[in-house]
């Protein structure tokens, strides 16, 4: 039986960051594997009419407090980014490009993006800051920028985003196990349970 998890994410989502830190160990423990699906959350929001929880001040404050609690539970660093929301179009194109052209560097690059946004609180809306953060992580910013500009890479990100919408995705992170959808980093126990199930 296929024990893979389709993991739709965008580095601009703090909930997806929390999930990102947990999924490798979760899958190892459950005997599953991850199929990473970088998507553009802004495109998903536009297609579905959804919005960031932070557009409702009370909900946004609660969500950030809740994410901090989960980060503490998991023992991972997490800081609210004062520059949120981050326009992640170029970042997600770069991640998609690496997944397509240099898959061994895909996870390290996304790690660096998540750390810059949700640990180091960097203004990743600023191209100079993006370049410095990626360079510090061992990447050539100009090469990544060129990769992100490739038409095939742009088309792939659009296609995965559209695929997500067609599967019912409305936010990040979203997971599919055996065709069943689970949304939110607070549903990782259901993801693990589904992976362990024999059906």
N, C-alpha and C positions, 0 to 999 in steps of 0.2 A: 504494500500500500504506500502511496505517496504521502510522506509526512513532512511536506513543505508548508511554510507559512508565506503567503504573499504579504509583504509589509510595505504599505503605501505611506510615504512620509515627505515632509518638507522641512528643511533646516530652520525655517522661521517659526516653527511650532514648538513651544516649550514642552508640551505633552509628548510630542514625537521624540524630543531629545531624551526625556526620561525613559521612554520605551526603548530607544536606540541603545541605551546603556545596559538594558536588561535582557534584550532578546538573544544575544549569543549564548549566555549561560542558560537561559530558559530552554533554548532549543537543544543544547547539549544534554541537559538533564532529561528532556522529554524524548530524545532520540530523533529530533526533527532537524530541518534545515531552513534557512531563510532565503526567500527570493525577494531581493530588494527592489522596490518599485518607486524610484524618485519621481515625484509629480510636482506640479505647481499648485500650491494650495489656493492661491489667489484665483486661478482658473477654475478650480473646483467650487469655490465660493460663488464666483460669478455665474457658473452654470446651474448651481443648485439654489441660489438665493440665500445661502447661509452667510453668516458674518462671524468675525472673531468674538469670543465671549467678552472681550474687553470693551466692546461697544456698549455693554450694559455695565456701568461702573461697579455696582454691588457684586454682580456675578464675576466680573474681572478680578476684583480684589480677592474674592473667595477662592477663585481658581488659582491665583498665584500663591496664596497661603497653602492651599491643598497640594500644589505641586512641590512646595518646599517641604511639606510633611512627607510626601512620598520620597523625595530625594534623600531626606534624613533617614527614612526607613531603609532605603537601598544602599545608603552609605556613599552617595555620589554627590559631587559638587553641583550646586545650582544657584544662580543669581539672576534676579530679574534684570532684563536689559532695558536701560532707560531710553534707548533709541527705538524700541519696539513700537510699531511693526517694522520689520525689515523687508525691503523689496528683495526677494530671493531669486528673481528670474535668472540673473547671470550665474549665481551660485548653483542653482539646480541644473542649469544647462551644463556647467562645468562638471558637476557630479555625474550627470547622464553621459557626458562625453567620456569621462574616465571609465565608467562602467562598460561602455562600448569599445573603447580603444586600448585601455590599460587597466583591466579589472583588478589587478593586484594592488593598485594604488587607490581604488575607489573608496574602500572603507577608511583608510588613513586620511584621505582628503575630507570625507564627510565628518570624521572625528574632529578634524581641525576646524571645520566650519562650525560645528556644534559648540566646541569649546570656546571659540572666539565670541560667539553670540551669548551662550547661556552659562558660561563660567567667567570669562574675562570681560564681559559686558562691553564689547567693542562695537563701535558704530559701523556695522557692515553695510550701511547704505553708502558709505564713502569709499570709492574705488581705491584710494590710496591706503586706507585702513585694511581693506580686503587684501590688497597686494602684499602688504607687510605681514599680515597674519598667515597667509598661505606660504610666503617665503620663509617665515620663521619655522613653519612645519615641514620645510624641505621641498616645496613645490616652486616651479617657475611660474610666476603670475602671468607673464606674457604668453607663455605656452598654453596655460589654462584658458586665458581669455580668447586666444585663437581657436582653441578646441570648442569653447562655448559658442563661437560664432559660426561653426560649421553648419550648413543647411541640414545635413542628416541628423545632427545632434538636436537641433531645434525641432525638427519633425518628430524625433523620437520622444522628446519631452511632451510635446503636444499630444502624441498618440497615447502615451501612458496616462496622461491627465484625462483624456477623453475616455479611455478604457476604464479608469477609476470611476468616472461619473456614470458610465453605462452599467457598472457593477453595483451602483448604489452608494458609492462613497460620497460623503458630504463634509468630512473633516479629517484631521490627522492627529494621531496615527490611526490607520485602519488596517485590519488584518483579515485575511481569509484563510481558513483551515477547512479542508474538505468542502469547499464551496460556501461555508458559513461565515458571515461577516461579524467581526467584533470591532467596535470603535472605542478608542480611548486607552491611555496608558493604565487606567484603573481597571482594565478588563484583561490584564495579562494572565490572571489565574484561569480565566475561561479559555484563553489561547492554549495554555499549557495543558489544561484538561482535555481540550479537543485533540491536541497532538497525541496524547496518551491513549485516547479512546481507540477501540478496535473497530469502530464503524466508520 
